[in-house]
């Protein structure tokens, strides 16, 4: 089964509507538990329905929950905090340089070889 962009957009809209209906029509950052429970309920139902679409052997490789979640998300749901990413890369590069420049560690490495 091929999933079109239009059908994934419709799926997202229906999922959002169902989740909001199940949690009383609002998502509250101060009390996220009703929203989380509504998401769990909706995704559980969707996962059960997805199982019926493909042969059982497919689910040995990927869980129905992961499959359903993948198709329910959009690229805007995946956020890469580029500033944090760049600072972490810089931190790790600095750590690698410190380890490489450490004479004691370099000697131990030579001794092991």
N, C-alpha and C positions, 0 to 999 in steps of 0.2 A: 504494500500500500504506500503510495506516495502522498506526502502531506504538503499541500500548497500553502503559500504565504497567506492567502485569504482565509483558509480553514484554520491555520494556527492563530491568526488574529481573532477569529470568531471563538475559537477554543479559549483563548486568554480572556476575552470579554465574558463568556459564559462562566468560566471559573471564578473570575473576580466577582461577578454578580452573585454567584452561589455562596462564595465565602462571606461576602458582605451581608447577605441575607441570613446566613447561619450565625453571624456574630452580632446581630442586632443593627446592622446597617452602618456601622462605623468601625474604624480601626483606631484604637486609642493607644498612643505611645506610653502613656502612664500606666495602662493596664493591658498589655499585649496578649495575655492568656486567652481571652475569648477568640481573638483573631487567630492565634496559633492553633487552638483547638478546631476552629472552623476550617482552617487550611488542612489540618490532619484528616478531618472527616472527608472533605471534598477530594483530596488527593487519594485517599484510601479507596473511595468509590471509583474514581477514575482508573486507578491501578487495577482494580478488579475487572473493570470493563475492557481495559487494554489487553488483558490476558486472553480474552476471547478472540482477538483479532489475528493472532499469529500462532503457529504451531508451538507446542509445549517446549520443544528443544531450544527455541529462541531464549526462553527464560532461564536456561542454564548459563547463558553468557551475560545477560543483563537483567536486572530486576525490573519487573513491571513498574515499580515506583520510580526508578531512575529514568526509565523510558518516558513515562508520563510527565515527570518533572522537566526533563529536557525539552519536550515539545511544548510544554506550558510556558516556558520562560522565553524572554526575548533578549536580544543582545544588550538592551539597556538595563537588564536585571543583573548583568555581570559587570561590575565596576572595578576597574584597576586603578587604585590610587597611585598615579604615576610618581608623585612626589615621594611617597613612602617607599615605593619600589626602587627609585633611584637612590634614595638615601641608604636603603638596605644593601644595595649592590655596592655602593661606595664603602660602607662599613665592612662588608665581607672582603672586598679588595684590599682594604687597609689591613685587615686581620691576616690575610694571606701574605702580604708584604712583610708584616711584623714577624710572622712565623718563618718566612724565607730568610729574613735578615738576622734572625737569632742564631748566633754562632754556635751556641750549645746544641740547639736542635739540628743545625746543619752537620755538626760533628757526629751526633748520634745517627743521623741518616747515613753518613758515609760509613760509619762503623758497621751498620747493618748490611750494607751492600758488600 
